[in-house]
Amino acid sequence: MKTKESDLKYFKAKNRVEKLKKFYNHLAVYIIVNLIITGFKVSQNLDSWDSFINEFLTINVLSSWTVWGLFLIIHFISVMFLHGWEERKIEEYMSKDYQKKTLN
């Protein structure tokens, strides 16, 4: 049973690291793509520093940051706070399989 427990702990840790890696990749893509989009949108009307600030704060520029940012927050919450549910289900199924094997 000890090897099953250590295998389960390893599987949980590996799964958690993979989810964190996907979140960090999502965050990096979010930043890079939005910087590029913002650069293109702002550079079209760039006359002075004041026009840069005015163009940067338009809904046209901020909408991509905001909408995608909301999805990024949902992804963050699912990775950081909802992992307990998945672990409980894995343990439930593993214990059912173990009980079936011990009964047979």
Stockholm file with secondary structure:
# STOCKHOLM 1.0

chainA/1-104         MKTKESDLKYFKAKNRVEKLKKFYNHLAVYIIVNLIITGFKVSQNLDSWDSFINEFLTINVLSSWTVWGLFLIIHFISVMFLHGWEERKIEEYMSKDYQKKTLN
#=GR chainA/1-104 SS CHHHHHHHHHHHHHHHHHHHHHHHHHHHHHHHHHHHHHHHHHHTTCSSHHHHHHHHTSHHHHHHHHHHHHHHHHHHHHHHTSHHHHHHHHHHHHHHHHHHHHHC
#=GC SS_cons         CHHHHHHHHHHHHHHHHHHHHHHHHHHHHHHHHHHHHHHHHHHTTCSSHHHHHHHHTSHHHHHHHHHHHHHHHHHHHHHHTSHHHHHHHHHHHHHHHHHHHHHC
//
